[in-house]
Amino acid sequence: MRIKPQTIATANTPGFIDEKEMLRRIPVCRRTLKHWRDNGTLPWISAKGRRILFHWPSCEAALLRAQRNAE
């Protein structure tokens, strides 16, 4: 049985999720997520080249801050 590389990376990095999982948790389009990455709304890291990872607790806190500041 072969294990997918992203399964290994997710298991070794607790709290980090990939873009696909982020889009499942936050119902926005991919372009909006990229815009939030580019303008610094959401913290992210680039792992192994093109792979983007998000630290979910940090992203959740950033979204809550943005929600409170939007009033």
N, C-alpha and C positions, 0 to 999 in steps of 0.2 A: 504494500500500500504506500502510495506516494503522498506526502503532505505538501499542501500548497505553501509557497514562500510567505504569503501574507499571513497565514495561520501561525507560522513560526514567529514572525515579527510582532504580531499582536500579542502573542503569549509572552514574549520577552519584554514587552514594553507596556506595563500596566497603566491604564488610564489613557493610552493613546489609541486613536481610532483613525481609520483611513477616510478618504473623501466619500466613498460609497456609504459607509456607516454614518458619517456626518449628515449626508443628505437624507438618510432614513430618520435621523433624530430631529432634524430641523427641516420642515417642509418648504424649502425654497428651491429655485432652479439652480443649476450648476453655475450659471453666469453670475448670479447674485452672490453665491459662495465665493467665487473667484474675486469679485469686486470687494467683498469684505476682507479677503486675504490681502489684496493689493493695497487697500487704504488703511490697513492696520486695525480694523475692527475686531478681527479674530486672530489670536496667536497661532502660528503653525511652524512646522519645521519640514525641511526637505530631507528625506532619508533615502539613501541609495539612488542618487540621481534624480529621477523625475517623480518619485513617490512622495506624496504629500501626507503628513500626519498631523493630527490635531490632538492636543491634550484636552480631553473632554471637560474636566473640572475647570480649567482656565477659560475655555470657550464659553462654558455655561455662565461663569462669573462675568465675562466680558459682555455677553448678551443681556444679562440682567442689569448691568451698569448702563448699557446703551438704552435699555427700556426705561429706566428711571430718568435718564437725562433727556429723553424725548418729550417729556411733559411740557 
